[in-house]
Amino acid sequence: MNPTYLVPGTATGPAVRTGPPDGTGPAAVRTGPAPVPVPAAVRFRAGCPDCRGRFELAAGALRLALGASSRTTFYTFTCPQCSAPVRKPAGERIIELLTGGGVRTLRLHATP
């Protein structure tokens, strides 16, 4: 597998060149934002309002819903201790942390 190297790009994002670092051999160049790898070991601390349990959850155990307002933007998970569904509001910092950590995101749309 060839490593990926960032090279200067355009206003839409860096160009990414894959292939050997010395420029020899076949290479593919694409533009756009470079994907950011998310470590599989990312864990989030959370708490359950029902059983008052404190625990850590993997990104796959959380869901983030982005709505049109702060009242409709939240994250959800199931408490691993009491199995209660939990829904908590998500402010800007929480959204940044969850999306950066690989949590799946759902964008909510208002119905006409």
MARBA-3410 file (N, C-alpha, C, O; in Angstrom, 1 decimal):
112
0.8,-1.2,0.0,0.0,0.0,0.0,0.9,1.2,0.0,1.8,1.3,0.8 ~ 0.6,2.2,-0.9,1.3,3.4,-1.0,0.9,4.4,0.1,-0.3,4.6,0.3 ~ 1.8,5.2,0.7,1.4,6.2,1.6,0.8,7.4,0.8,1.0,7.5,-0.4 ~ 0.1,8.3,1.5,-0.5,9.5,1.0,0.2,10.7,1.4,0.6,10.8,2.6 ~ 0.5,11.6,0.5,1.3,12.8,0.8,0.5,14.0,0.4,-0.1,14.0,-0.7
0.4,15.1,1.2,-0.3,16.3,0.9,0.6,17.2,0.1,1.8,17.4,0.5 ~ 0.1,17.8,-0.9,0.8,18.8,-1.7,0.0,20.0,-1.8,-1.3,19.9,-1.7 ~ 0.5,21.2,-2.1,-0.3,22.4,-2.2,-1.5,22.1,-3.2,-1.3,21.5,-4.3 ~ -2.6,22.7,-2.9,-3.8,22.5,-3.7,-4.4,23.8,-4.2,-3.8,24.8,-4.4 ~ -5.7,23.7,-4.3,-6.5,24.9,-4.8,-7.3,25.4,-3.7,-7.2,25.0,-2.5
-8.2,26.4,-4.0,-9.0,27.0,-3.0,-10.0,26.0,-2.4,-10.5,26.2,-1.3 ~ -10.4,24.9,-3.1,-11.3,24.0,-2.7,-10.7,22.9,-1.7,-11.4,22.1,-1.1 ~ -9.4,22.9,-1.6,-8.7,22.0,-0.7,-7.4,21.6,-1.3,-7.1,21.9,-2.4 ~ -6.6,20.8,-0.5,-5.3,20.4,-1.0,-5.4,19.3,-2.1,-6.4,18.6,-2.1 ~ -4.5,19.3,-2.9,-4.4,18.2,-3.9,-3.7,17.0,-3.1,-2.8,17.3,-2.3
-4.1,15.8,-3.4,-3.5,14.7,-2.7,-2.9,13.8,-3.7,-3.5,13.4,-4.7 ~ -1.6,13.5,-3.5,-0.9,12.6,-4.4,-0.6,11.3,-3.7,-0.1,11.3,-2.6 ~ -1.0,10.2,-4.3,-0.7,8.9,-3.7,0.4,8.3,-4.6,0.5,8.5,-5.8 ~ 1.3,7.6,-3.9,2.4,7.0,-4.6,3.7,7.2,-3.8,3.7,7.7,-2.7 ~ 4.8,6.8,-4.4,6.1,6.9,-3.7,6.5,8.4,-3.5,6.1,9.2,-4.3
7.1,8.7,-2.4,7.5,10.0,-2.0,8.5,10.7,-3.0,8.5,11.9,-3.0 ~ 9.2,9.9,-3.7,10.2,10.5,-4.6,9.7,10.9,-6.0,10.4,11.4,-6.8 ~ 8.3,10.6,-6.2,7.7,11.0,-7.4,7.8,10.0,-8.5,7.3,10.3,-9.6 ~ 8.5,8.9,-8.3,8.6,7.9,-9.3,7.4,7.0,-9.3,6.8,6.8,-8.3 ~ 7.2,6.4,-10.4,6.1,5.4,-10.5,4.7,6.0,-10.7,4.6,7.3,-10.7
3.7,5.2,-10.9,2.4,5.7,-11.1,1.8,6.5,-9.9,2.1,6.1,-8.7 ~ 1.1,7.5,-10.2,0.5,8.3,-9.1,-0.8,8.8,-9.5,-1.1,9.0,-10.7 ~ -1.7,9.0,-8.6,-3.0,9.6,-8.8,-3.1,10.9,-8.0,-2.7,11.0,-6.8 ~ -3.6,12.0,-8.6,-3.8,13.2,-7.9,-5.2,13.6,-7.9,-5.9,13.5,-9.0 ~ -5.8,13.9,-6.8,-7.2,14.4,-6.7,-7.2,15.6,-5.8,-6.3,15.8,-5.0
-8.2,16.4,-6.1,-8.4,17.7,-5.3,-9.6,17.5,-4.4,-10.4,16.6,-4.5 ~ -9.7,18.4,-3.4,-10.8,18.4,-2.5,-10.2,18.3,-1.1,-9.0,18.1,-0.9 ~ -11.1,18.3,-0.1,-10.6,18.1,1.3,-10.0,16.8,1.5,-10.5,15.7,1.0 ~ -8.9,16.8,2.2,-8.2,15.5,2.5,-9.0,14.8,3.6,-9.4,15.4,4.6 ~ -9.3,13.5,3.5,-9.9,12.8,4.6,-9.1,12.7,5.8,-7.9,12.6,5.7
-9.7,12.9,7.0,-9.0,12.8,8.2,-9.3,11.5,8.9,-10.5,11.2,9.2 ~ -8.3,10.7,9.1,-8.6,9.4,9.7,-9.0,9.6,11.2,-8.4,10.4,11.9 ~ -9.9,8.8,11.6,-10.4,8.8,13.0,-10.0,7.5,13.6,-10.3,6.4,13.2 ~ -9.2,7.6,14.7,-8.8,6.4,15.4,-10.0,5.6,15.9,-10.9,6.1,16.4 ~ -9.9,4.3,15.8,-10.9,3.4,16.3,-11.1,3.5,17.8,-12.2,3.1,18.3
-10.1,3.9,18.5,-10.2,4.0,20.0,-10.8,5.2,20.6,-10.7,5.5,21.8 ~ -11.4,6.1,19.7,-12.0,7.3,20.3,-13.1,6.9,21.2,-14.0,6.1,20.8 ~ -13.2,7.4,22.4,-14.2,7.1,23.4,-14.7,8.5,23.9,-14.0,9.5,24.0 ~ -16.0,8.5,24.3,-16.7,9.7,24.8,-17.2,9.4,26.2,-17.9,8.4,26.4 ~ -17.0,10.3,27.1,-17.6,10.1,28.4,-19.0,10.6,28.4,-19.3,11.6,27.8
-19.9,9.8,29.1,-21.3,10.2,29.1,-21.9,9.7,30.4,-21.3,9.0,31.2 ~ -23.1,10.2,30.7,-23.8,9.8,31.9,-25.3,9.7,31.6,-25.8,10.3,30.7 ~ -25.9,8.8,32.4,-27.3,8.5,32.2,-28.1,9.3,33.3,-27.8,9.2,34.5 ~ -29.1,10.1,32.9,-29.9,10.8,33.8,-30.9,9.9,34.6,-31.3,10.3,35.7 ~ -31.1,8.7,34.1,-32.1,7.8,34.8,-31.4,7.0,35.9,-31.8,7.1,37.1
-30.3,6.3,35.6,-29.6,5.5,36.7,-28.4,6.2,37.3,-27.8,5.7,38.2 ~ -28.1,7.4,36.7,-26.9,8.2,37.2,-25.6,7.5,36.9,-24.6,7.8,37.6 ~ -25.6,6.5,36.0,-24.3,5.8,35.7,-23.4,6.7,34.9,-23.9,7.6,34.1 ~ -22.1,6.5,35.0,-21.1,7.2,34.3,-20.3,6.2,33.5,-19.9,5.1,34.1 ~ -20.0,6.4,32.3,-19.3,5.4,31.4,-18.7,6.1,30.2,-18.8,7.3,30.0
-18.0,5.3,29.4,-17.4,5.7,28.2,-18.0,5.0,27.0,-18.3,3.8,27.2 ~ -18.3,5.7,25.9,-18.9,5.1,24.8,-18.1,5.2,23.5,-17.4,6.2,23.4 ~ -18.1,4.2,22.7,-17.4,4.3,21.4,-18.2,5.2,20.5,-19.4,5.4,20.7 ~ -17.6,5.7,19.4,-18.4,6.6,18.5,-19.6,5.9,17.9,-20.6,6.5,17.6 ~ -19.5,4.6,17.7,-20.6,3.8,17.1,-21.8,3.7,18.0,-22.9,3.4,17.5
-21.7,4.0,19.3,-22.8,3.9,20.2,-23.6,5.2,20.3,-24.6,5.3,20.9 ~ -23.1,6.3,19.6,-23.7,7.6,19.7,-24.3,7.9,18.3,-23.8,7.5,17.3 ~ -25.3,8.8,18.3,-25.9,9.4,17.1,-26.1,10.8,17.3,-26.5,11.3,18.4 ~ -25.7,11.7,16.3,-25.9,13.1,16.4,-26.9,13.5,15.4,-26.9,13.2,14.2 ~ -27.9,14.3,15.9,-29.0,14.9,15.0,-28.8,16.4,14.9,-28.9,17.0,16.0
-28.6,16.9,13.7,-28.5,18.4,13.6,-29.8,18.9,13.0,-30.2,18.6,11.9 ~ -30.4,19.8,13.8,-31.6,20.4,13.5,-31.4,21.9,13.1,-30.3,22.3,13.0 ~ -32.5,22.5,12.8,-32.5,23.9,12.4,-32.2,24.9,13.6,-31.9,26.0,13.4 ~ -32.4,24.4,14.8,-32.2,25.2,16.0,-31.5,24.4,17.1,-31.3,23.2,17.0 ~ -31.1,25.1,18.2,-30.5,24.4,19.3,-31.5,23.4,20.0,-31.0,22.5,20.6
-32.8,23.7,19.9,-33.8,22.8,20.5,-33.9,21.5,19.7,-34.3,20.4,20.2 ~ -33.5,21.5,18.4,-33.6,20.3,17.6,-32.3,19.7,17.2,-32.2,18.9,16.3 ~ -31.2,20.1,17.9,-29.9,19.6,17.7,-29.5,18.8,19.0,-29.4,19.4,20.1 ~ -29.3,17.5,18.8,-29.1,16.7,20.0,-28.3,15.4,19.7,-28.1,15.1,18.5 ~ -27.8,14.7,20.7,-27.2,13.4,20.5,-27.9,12.4,21.3,-28.5,12.7,22.3
-27.8,11.2,20.9,-28.5,10.1,21.6,-27.6,8.9,21.7,-26.7,8.7,21.0 ~ -28.0,8.1,22.7,-27.3,6.8,23.0,-28.2,6.0,23.9,-29.1,6.5,24.5 ~ -27.9,4.7,24.0,-28.6,3.8,24.9,-27.7,3.6,26.1,-26.5,3.2,25.9 ~ -28.1,3.8,27.3,-27.3,3.6,28.5,-26.9,2.1,28.6,-27.8,1.2,28.6 ~ -25.6,1.8,28.7,-25.2,0.5,28.8,-25.5,-0.2,30.1,-25.4,-1.4,30.3
-25.8,0.6,31.1,-26.1,0.0,32.4,-27.6,-0.3,32.7,-27.9,-1.3,33.3 ~ -28.5,0.6,32.2,-29.9,0.4,32.5,-30.7,0.3,31.2,-31.9,0.1,31.2 ~ -30.1,0.4,30.0,-30.7,0.2,28.7,-31.7,1.3,28.4,-32.5,1.2,27.5 ~ -31.7,2.4,29.1,-32.6,3.5,28.8,-32.1,4.3,27.6,-30.9,4.6,27.5 ~ -33.0,4.8,26.8,-32.6,5.7,25.7,-32.4,7.0,26.3,-33.2,7.6,27.1
-31.3,7.7,25.8,-30.9,9.0,26.4,-30.8,10.0,25.2,-30.2,9.6,24.2 ~ -31.3,11.1,25.4,-31.2,12.2,24.4,-30.8,13.5,25.2,-31.4,13.9,26.2 ~ -29.7,14.1,24.7,-29.1,15.3,25.3,-28.9,16.3,24.3,-28.6,16.0,23.1 ~ -29.0,17.6,24.7,-28.7,18.7,23.7,-27.3,18.8,23.3,-26.4,18.4,24.1 ~ -27.0,19.2,22.1,-25.7,19.3,21.6,-25.4,20.7,21.1,-26.0,21.2,20.1
-24.5,21.4,21.9,-24.1,22.7,21.5,-23.0,22.6,20.5,-22.6,21.6,20.0 ~ -22.4,23.8,20.1,-21.4,23.8,19.1,-20.2,23.0,19.4,-19.6,22.3,18.6 ~ -19.7,23.1,20.7,-18.5,22.3,21.1,-18.8,20.8,21.0,-17.9,20.0,20.6 ~ -19.9,20.4,21.5,-20.3,19.0,21.5,-20.4,18.5,20.0,-19.9,17.4,19.7 ~ -21.0,19.3,19.1,-21.1,18.9,17.7,-19.7,18.7,17.1,-19.4,17.8,16.4
-18.8,19.6,17.4,-17.4,19.6,16.9,-16.7,18.3,17.4,-16.0,17.6,16.6 ~ -16.8,18.0,18.7,-16.2,16.8,19.3,-16.7,15.5,18.7,-16.0,14.6,18.3 ~ -18.1,15.4,18.6,-18.7,14.2,18.1,-18.4,14.0,16.6,-18.1,12.9,16.2 ~ -18.5,15.0,15.8,-18.2,14.8,14.4,-16.8,14.5,14.1,-16.4,13.7,13.3 ~ -15.9,15.2,14.9,-14.5,14.9,14.8,-14.1,13.5,15.2,-13.1,13.0,14.8
-14.9,13.0,16.1,-14.6,11.6,16.6,-15.3,10.5,15.8,-15.2,9.4,16.2 ~ -15.9,10.9,14.7,-16.5,9.8,13.9,-17.9,9.4,14.2,-18.3,8.3,13.7 ~ -18.6,10.2,15.0,-20.0,9.8,15.3,-20.9,10.1,14.1,-20.8,11.1,13.4 ~ -21.8,9.1,13.8,-22.7,9.3,12.7,-23.6,10.4,12.9,-24.1,10.6,14.0 ~ -23.8,11.2,11.8,-24.7,12.4,11.9,-25.9,12.3,11.0,-25.8,11.8,9.9
-27.0,12.8,11.5,-28.2,12.8,10.8,-28.6,14.3,10.7,-28.8,15.0,11.8 ~ -28.9,14.8,9.5,-29.3,16.2,9.4,-30.8,16.2,9.3,-31.4,15.6,8.3 ~ -31.5,16.9,10.2,-32.9,17.0,10.2,-33.4,18.1,9.4,-32.8,19.2,9.4 ~ -34.5,17.9,8.6,-35.1,18.9,7.7,-36.5,19.2,8.2,-37.2,18.3,8.6 ~ -36.9,20.5,8.1,-38.2,20.8,8.5,-39.2,20.4,7.4,-38.8,20.5,6.2
-40.4,20.0,7.7,-41.4,19.7,6.7,-42.2,20.9,6.4,-42.5,21.7,7.3 ~ -42.5,21.1,5.2,-43.3,22.3,4.8,-44.7,22.3,5.3,-45.4,23.3,5.1
END
